[in-house]
């Protein structure tokens, strides 16, 4: 299989992950009154349940998972992934969705900052492309960012959590790419399964100990349907696709494609929630695609 084929599959996987992650806001909006930990517990539990038959019915996959659990990389990868989910979901509960989405897409800046600190070469087109893409995201969310209202400490905490989630996603991507280059990276499905399994346990414990409203929430057919969509379409599938992309694409490009998430989020919200995007959406979209094209054309493997 040629490198171009690998890059093509990685690009499609990254786009799929970004598009399906863009549906999270709609699913969360359909779960009013749920705490962040309760939502996370539900989505992780559904994702784990969906993947469990694969490991139980396919001996080779089960054996590979058992072998991976004995190595440090899979545990190291699961921790920042779970942390990113926890911080990101909590941020959506504390600050406006548009602004949180914008801050979450800053993960490529953490990668570029790392390259600058360790004095790795940053190509001119790579840096300029990142700035152009970030400017496009800013244009898409300009109406939310231009508000004159006082920002409370509650909202500011949400902003900081969103930045933390972006940093953890960048760390996860960097580690996976590094382990892949060293030929010690676990299979994507193993990382996804362990992350969802650990995430469901930790989120459930946090929901029990830190939130009073998590117990006694009514669960009907509609809630089950929403949690199924959240767990499958917006957790297991995108995380698996993003993990595949992290193995096949340069780190900066993989994280940069996340910049498309606000565009997909606006699209899904306009369809499902009748939230029509502002005129800034078109202009911002052009800048995002322009920036990503520049990064894709002139980027290193790290």
Secondary structure, DSSP 8 states (H G I E B T S, - for coil): --HHHHHHHHHHHHHHHHHHHTTHHHHHHTSTT--HHHHHHHHHHHHHHHHHHHHHH-HHHHHHHHHHTTSHHHHHHHHHHHHHHHHHHHHHHHS-HHHHHHHHTTHHHHHHHHHHHTT----HHHHHHHHHHHHHHHHHTHHHHT--S---HHHHHHHHHHHHHHHHHHHHHHHHHHHHHTT----HHHHHHHHHHHHHHHHHHHHHHH-STTTT----HHHHHHHHHHHIIIIIHHHHHHHHHHHHS-HHHHHHGGGGHHHHHHHHHHHHS-----THHHHHHHHHHHHHHHHHHS----
